[in-house]
């Protein structure tokens, strides 16, 4: 199911809930596959973003500290 990237929310012969759960877990596995292939690049990017956000927060915090 995750090979053709088509996620049908509800099965015809199934009641909707379990069909949705099967689809959701399959979609989750697909996302995990995508994450594992791009984990290194994403980790570098996330660390860069976190460092940038941290610096922004620190500068804003020190700015407000200097105001009072």
Chimera marker file (.cmm) of the C-alpha trace (Angstrom):
<marker_set name="trace">
<marker id="1" x="0.000" y="0.000" z="0.000" r="1" g="1" b="0" radius="0.5"/>
<marker id="2" x="2.824" y="2.390" z="0.773" r="1" g="1" b="0" radius="0.5"/>
<marker id="3" x="4.455" y="1.589" z="-2.557" r="1" g="1" b="0" radius="0.5"/>
<marker id="4" x="2.014" y="3.517" z="-4.725" r="1" g="1" b="0" radius="0.5"/>
<marker id="5" x="1.463" y="6.367" z="-2.238" r="1" g="1" b="0" radius="0.5"/>
<marker id="6" x="-2.329" y="6.111" z="-2.435" r="1" g="1" b="0" radius="0.5"/>
<marker id="7" x="-4.106" y="6.204" z="0.910" r="1" g="1" b="0" radius="0.5"/>
<marker id="8" x="-7.787" y="5.325" z="0.819" r="1" g="1" b="0" radius="0.5"/>
<marker id="9" x="-9.365" y="6.440" z="4.108" r="1" g="1" b="0" radius="0.5"/>
<marker id="10" x="-12.185" y="3.877" z="4.201" r="1" g="1" b="0" radius="0.5"/>
<marker id="11" x="-12.389" y="0.311" z="2.969" r="1" g="1" b="0" radius="0.5"/>
<marker id="12" x="-15.594" y="-0.718" z="1.211" r="1" g="1" b="0" radius="0.5"/>
<marker id="13" x="-15.954" y="-4.109" z="2.903" r="1" g="1" b="0" radius="0.5"/>
<marker id="14" x="-14.638" y="-2.891" z="6.246" r="1" g="1" b="0" radius="0.5"/>
<marker id="15" x="-16.325" y="-0.634" z="8.712" r="1" g="1" b="0" radius="0.5"/>
<marker id="16" x="-14.748" y="2.793" z="8.500" r="1" g="1" b="0" radius="0.5"/>
<marker id="17" x="-12.860" y="2.914" z="11.771" r="1" g="1" b="0" radius="0.5"/>
<marker id="18" x="-10.587" y="-0.111" z="11.385" r="1" g="1" b="0" radius="0.5"/>
<marker id="19" x="-10.044" y="0.722" z="7.732" r="1" g="1" b="0" radius="0.5"/>
<marker id="20" x="-8.928" y="4.180" z="8.779" r="1" g="1" b="0" radius="0.5"/>
<marker id="21" x="-6.603" y="2.742" z="11.436" r="1" g="1" b="0" radius="0.5"/>
<marker id="22" x="-4.969" y="0.405" z="8.908" r="1" g="1" b="0" radius="0.5"/>
<marker id="23" x="-4.496" y="3.339" z="6.554" r="1" g="1" b="0" radius="0.5"/>
<marker id="24" x="-3.155" y="5.586" z="9.312" r="1" g="1" b="0" radius="0.5"/>
<marker id="25" x="-0.595" y="3.023" z="10.460" r="1" g="1" b="0" radius="0.5"/>
<marker id="26" x="0.449" y="2.397" z="6.870" r="1" g="1" b="0" radius="0.5"/>
<marker id="27" x="0.827" y="6.126" z="6.317" r="1" g="1" b="0" radius="0.5"/>
<marker id="28" x="2.851" y="6.330" z="9.523" r="1" g="1" b="0" radius="0.5"/>
<marker id="29" x="5.192" y="3.620" z="8.277" r="1" g="1" b="0" radius="0.5"/>
<marker id="30" x="5.538" y="5.513" z="5.003" r="1" g="1" b="0" radius="0.5"/>
<marker id="31" x="6.455" y="8.654" z="6.936" r="1" g="1" b="0" radius="0.5"/>
<marker id="32" x="8.972" y="6.677" z="8.993" r="1" g="1" b="0" radius="0.5"/>
<marker id="33" x="10.563" y="5.410" z="5.787" r="1" g="1" b="0" radius="0.5"/>
<marker id="34" x="10.817" y="8.954" z="4.466" r="1" g="1" b="0" radius="0.5"/>
<marker id="35" x="12.235" y="10.189" z="7.770" r="1" g="1" b="0" radius="0.5"/>
<marker id="36" x="14.846" y="7.428" z="7.961" r="1" g="1" b="0" radius="0.5"/>
<marker id="37" x="16.106" y="8.164" z="4.451" r="1" g="1" b="0" radius="0.5"/>
<marker id="38" x="16.424" y="11.906" z="5.082" r="1" g="1" b="0" radius="0.5"/>
<marker id="39" x="17.299" y="11.683" z="8.772" r="1" g="1" b="0" radius="0.5"/>
<marker id="40" x="20.839" y="13.034" z="8.485" r="1" g="1" b="0" radius="0.5"/>
<marker id="41" x="19.983" y="16.067" z="6.387" r="1" g="1" b="0" radius="0.5"/>
<marker id="42" x="16.938" y="16.795" z="8.519" r="1" g="1" b="0" radius="0.5"/>
<marker id="43" x="18.969" y="16.516" z="11.711" r="1" g="1" b="0" radius="0.5"/>
<marker id="44" x="21.506" y="19.043" z="10.457" r="1" g="1" b="0" radius="0.5"/>
<marker id="45" x="18.704" y="21.353" z="9.323" r="1" g="1" b="0" radius="0.5"/>
<marker id="46" x="16.793" y="21.010" z="12.599" r="1" g="1" b="0" radius="0.5"/>
<marker id="47" x="19.927" y="21.710" z="14.634" r="1" g="1" b="0" radius="0.5"/>
<marker id="48" x="20.588" y="24.812" z="12.551" r="1" g="1" b="0" radius="0.5"/>
<marker id="49" x="17.001" y="25.961" z="13.044" r="1" g="1" b="0" radius="0.5"/>
<marker id="50" x="17.146" y="25.269" z="16.785" r="1" g="1" b="0" radius="0.5"/>
<marker id="51" x="20.372" y="27.227" z="17.129" r="1" g="1" b="0" radius="0.5"/>
<marker id="52" x="18.845" y="30.129" z="15.202" r="1" g="1" b="0" radius="0.5"/>
<marker id="53" x="15.657" y="30.071" z="17.304" r="1" g="1" b="0" radius="0.5"/>
<marker id="54" x="17.705" y="29.812" z="20.502" r="1" g="1" b="0" radius="0.5"/>
<marker id="55" x="19.807" y="32.817" z="19.518" r="1" g="1" b="0" radius="0.5"/>
<marker id="56" x="16.682" y="34.792" z="18.631" r="1" g="1" b="0" radius="0.5"/>
<marker id="57" x="15.052" y="33.946" z="21.960" r="1" g="1" b="0" radius="0.5"/>
<marker id="58" x="18.187" y="34.896" z="23.859" r="1" g="1" b="0" radius="0.5"/>
<marker id="59" x="18.515" y="38.216" z="22.069" r="1" g="1" b="0" radius="0.5"/>
<marker id="60" x="14.843" y="39.053" z="22.599" r="1" g="1" b="0" radius="0.5"/>
<marker id="61" x="15.131" y="38.031" z="26.251" r="1" g="1" b="0" radius="0.5"/>
<marker id="62" x="18.213" y="40.176" z="26.831" r="1" g="1" b="0" radius="0.5"/>
<marker id="63" x="16.492" y="43.060" z="25.040" r="1" g="1" b="0" radius="0.5"/>
<marker id="64" x="13.530" y="42.853" z="27.413" r="1" g="1" b="0" radius="0.5"/>
<marker id="65" x="15.891" y="42.512" z="30.365" r="1" g="1" b="0" radius="0.5"/>
<marker id="66" x="17.624" y="45.735" z="29.365" r="1" g="1" b="0" radius="0.5"/>
<marker id="67" x="14.288" y="47.534" z="29.061" r="1" g="1" b="0" radius="0.5"/>
<marker id="68" x="13.343" y="46.971" z="32.696" r="1" g="1" b="0" radius="0.5"/>
<link id1="1" id2="2" r="1" g="1" b="0" radius="0.2"/>
<link id1="2" id2="3" r="1" g="1" b="0" radius="0.2"/>
<link id1="3" id2="4" r="1" g="1" b="0" radius="0.2"/>
<link id1="4" id2="5" r="1" g="1" b="0" radius="0.2"/>
<link id1="5" id2="6" r="1" g="1" b="0" radius="0.2"/>
<link id1="6" id2="7" r="1" g="1" b="0" radius="0.2"/>
<link id1="7" id2="8" r="1" g="1" b="0" radius="0.2"/>
<link id1="8" id2="9" r="1" g="1" b="0" radius="0.2"/>
<link id1="9" id2="10" r="1" g="1" b="0" radius="0.2"/>
<link id1="10" id2="11" r="1" g="1" b="0" radius="0.2"/>
<link id1="11" id2="12" r="1" g="1" b="0" radius="0.2"/>
<link id1="12" id2="13" r="1" g="1" b="0" radius="0.2"/>
<link id1="13" id2="14" r="1" g="1" b="0" radius="0.2"/>
<link id1="14" id2="15" r="1" g="1" b="0" radius="0.2"/>
<link id1="15" id2="16" r="1" g="1" b="0" radius="0.2"/>
<link id1="16" id2="17" r="1" g="1" b="0" radius="0.2"/>
<link id1="17" id2="18" r="1" g="1" b="0" radius="0.2"/>
<link id1="18" id2="19" r="1" g="1" b="0" radius="0.2"/>
<link id1="19" id2="20" r="1" g="1" b="0" radius="0.2"/>
<link id1="20" id2="21" r="1" g="1" b="0" radius="0.2"/>
<link id1="21" id2="22" r="1" g="1" b="0" radius="0.2"/>
<link id1="22" id2="23" r="1" g="1" b="0" radius="0.2"/>
<link id1="23" id2="24" r="1" g="1" b="0" radius="0.2"/>
<link id1="24" id2="25" r="1" g="1" b="0" radius="0.2"/>
<link id1="25" id2="26" r="1" g="1" b="0" radius="0.2"/>
<link id1="26" id2="27" r="1" g="1" b="0" radius="0.2"/>
<link id1="27" id2="28" r="1" g="1" b="0" radius="0.2"/>
<link id1="28" id2="29" r="1" g="1" b="0" radius="0.2"/>
<link id1="29" id2="30" r="1" g="1" b="0" radius="0.2"/>
<link id1="30" id2="31" r="1" g="1" b="0" radius="0.2"/>
<link id1="31" id2="32" r="1" g="1" b="0" radius="0.2"/>
<link id1="32" id2="33" r="1" g="1" b="0" radius="0.2"/>
<link id1="33" id2="34" r="1" g="1" b="0" radius="0.2"/>
<link id1="34" id2="35" r="1" g="1" b="0" radius="0.2"/>
<link id1="35" id2="36" r="1" g="1" b="0" radius="0.2"/>
<link id1="36" id2="37" r="1" g="1" b="0" radius="0.2"/>
<link id1="37" id2="38" r="1" g="1" b="0" radius="0.2"/>
<link id1="38" id2="39" r="1" g="1" b="0" radius="0.2"/>
<link id1="39" id2="40" r="1" g="1" b="0" radius="0.2"/>
<link id1="40" id2="41" r="1" g="1" b="0" radius="0.2"/>
<link id1="41" id2="42" r="1" g="1" b="0" radius="0.2"/>
<link id1="42" id2="43" r="1" g="1" b="0" radius="0.2"/>
<link id1="43" id2="44" r="1" g="1" b="0" radius="0.2"/>
<link id1="44" id2="45" r="1" g="1" b="0" radius="0.2"/>
<link id1="45" id2="46" r="1" g="1" b="0" radius="0.2"/>
<link id1="46" id2="47" r="1" g="1" b="0" radius="0.2"/>
<link id1="47" id2="48" r="1" g="1" b="0" radius="0.2"/>
<link id1="48" id2="49" r="1" g="1" b="0" radius="0.2"/>
<link id1="49" id2="50" r="1" g="1" b="0" radius="0.2"/>
<link id1="50" id2="51" r="1" g="1" b="0" radius="0.2"/>
<link id1="51" id2="52" r="1" g="1" b="0" radius="0.2"/>
<link id1="52" id2="53" r="1" g="1" b="0" radius="0.2"/>
<link id1="53" id2="54" r="1" g="1" b="0" radius="0.2"/>
<link id1="54" id2="55" r="1" g="1" b="0" radius="0.2"/>
<link id1="55" id2="56" r="1" g="1" b="0" radius="0.2"/>
<link id1="56" id2="57" r="1" g="1" b="0" radius="0.2"/>
<link id1="57" id2="58" r="1" g="1" b="0" radius="0.2"/>
<link id1="58" id2="59" r="1" g="1" b="0" radius="0.2"/>
<link id1="59" id2="60" r="1" g="1" b="0" radius="0.2"/>
<link id1="60" id2="61" r="1" g="1" b="0" radius="0.2"/>
<link id1="61" id2="62" r="1" g="1" b="0" radius="0.2"/>
<link id1="62" id2="63" r="1" g="1" b="0" radius="0.2"/>
<link id1="63" id2="64" r="1" g="1" b="0" radius="0.2"/>
<link id1="64" id2="65" r="1" g="1" b="0" radius="0.2"/>
<link id1="65" id2="66" r="1" g="1" b="0" radius="0.2"/>
<link id1="66" id2="67" r="1" g="1" b="0" radius="0.2"/>
<link id1="67" id2="68" r="1" g="1" b="0" radius="0.2"/>
</marker_set>
